[in-house]
Amino acid sequence: MRTNRSIPAATVIPVLIYPDVRAAVDWLTVAFGFVECVRIGEAHRSQLKVGDDGAVIIGDVRSERCPPRAGEVTHSVMVRVDDVAAHLARARAGGARIVMEPTDFEYGERQYEAEDPAGHHWTFSETLADVPPEDWGGTSLAPR
């Protein structure tokens, strides 16, 4: 894949819509530790870096694009982190609403879920062990 400094390098890039792009970027950098890389207009879009190779684009409301409505969860973005406890502390301090406290799962991950001020749901996941999918009822289909 060719590189282009005008778009994040990640293969999959969620684009999340917020009523106030600048406020969302400020909140996401403080609460979740994301890093703003590219700003497109003052209130149109922003590209954020997540970890070493992740990215998310924050977009403005226009036409049919709108943030989630209260009481609905249409998506969740999963982000891998090194330390769920430390990340959770930062998110709480930043004002995130914790939807699920840290939980250890049989597939080798410790995860917590949070909701940001616009209603987007985020799952943060720390790897505890390399567990074959067959050990917990999954099926391996394609090599990674």
ABEGO torsion letter per residue (X at the ends): XBBBAABBABABBBBBBBABAAAAAAAAAAAAGBBBABBBEAAABBBBBBEAABBBBBBBBBEABBBBBBGBBABBBBBBBABAAAAAAAAAAAGBBBABBBBBBAAGBBBBBBBBAAGBBBBBBBBABBBBAAAAGBBBABBX
